[in-house]
Amino acid sequence: MLMNFKRNFQLNFSALILILLGLISILFPLVSTMTIGIISGFMFLMVALMLFTIAAGQMVFNKAVGILSIILAVISIIFSWLLLFNPAVISVIASYMIYILGFIMIIAGISHLIATWKFKPLRIMGILDVIFGIIYILVGVIVKNPWNMGVVIGIWLILMGILSCFTLTRQEYIDIQKSE
C-alpha cells in the first residue's frame, strides 16, 4: 500500500529540534565534536564501571585476566576524567579517543573470552565486546577529523529529523496491518 505524502507528513517538535541541532552541528562542527567528547567521557566511565564489575567475577576464573580488567578500568577512568573535565584535551585528542576506547573494548572482550572460555553464555559477552570495539574503531576511521565528525553528526541529525516527519498514527498503522 503506497502512503500518501501529504497525509503522512507531520512536522513535529522533535523533528524540528533534530533538524535545528543538525544545522548547528554543521555550522559549528567543533562544538558538536566537543559534545561527543563529553559523551565519550561518560562512555569511558561506563566501560570502567563495567570492567570493575566484571573483574570481580573474572578473579574467580583467572586472576591475571581480572587484574587486566582492573588495569583497563583505571585507564578508562583516566580518559574519562580527561574528556569530562579538560576541554583543551578534547579538541586535541578527541579523534584518537574513539580508537582508544575501541581497543580497550577489544582487549576487555579478549580477556573476557579467556576468563569464561568454559562457560558459553558468558563467552558471548566477550565476543560482543570485541565486535563493538572493532565497530568503534571503524567509525573512528570514518570520522578521524573532529571537523568531519561534527559534519557527519549534523547530517545524521538532519536526516533523522526529516525522517521523523513521516510518521503514521497508531490507527493508520493498524489499518495498514489489516489490509495486508
Secondary structure as the mmCIF struct_conf table of DSSP 4:
data_model
#
loop_
_struct_conf.conf_type_id
_struct_conf.id
_struct_conf.beg_label_comp_id
_struct_conf.beg_label_asym_id
_struct_conf.beg_label_seq_id
_struct_conf.end_label_comp_id
_struct_conf.end_label_asym_id
_struct_conf.end_label_seq_id
HELX_LH_PP_P HELX_LH_PP_P1 LEU A 2 ASN A 4
HELX_RH_AL_P HELX_RH_AL_P1 PHE A 5 ASN A 8
STRN STRN1 PHE A 9 PHE A 9
HELX_RH_AL_P HELX_RH_AL_P2 PHE A 13 LEU A 27
BEND BEND1 PHE A 28 PHE A 28
HELX_RH_AL_P HELX_RH_AL_P3 PRO A 29 PHE A 61
HELX_RH_AL_P HELX_RH_AL_P4 LYS A 63 PHE A 85
HELX_RH_AL_P HELX_RH_AL_P5 PRO A 87 ALA A 115
TURN_TY1_P TURN_TY1_P1 THR A 116 LYS A 118
HELX_RH_AL_P HELX_RH_AL_P6 LYS A 120 ILE A 142
TURN_TY1_P TURN_TY1_P2 VAL A 143 VAL A 143
BEND BEND2 ASN A 145 ASN A 145
HELX_RH_AL_P HELX_RH_AL_P7 PRO A 146 LEU A 163
TURN_TY1_P TURN_TY1_P3 SER A 164 CYS A 165
STRN STRN2 PHE A 166 PHE A 166
HELX_RH_AL_P HELX_RH_AL_P8 ARG A 170 SER A 179
#
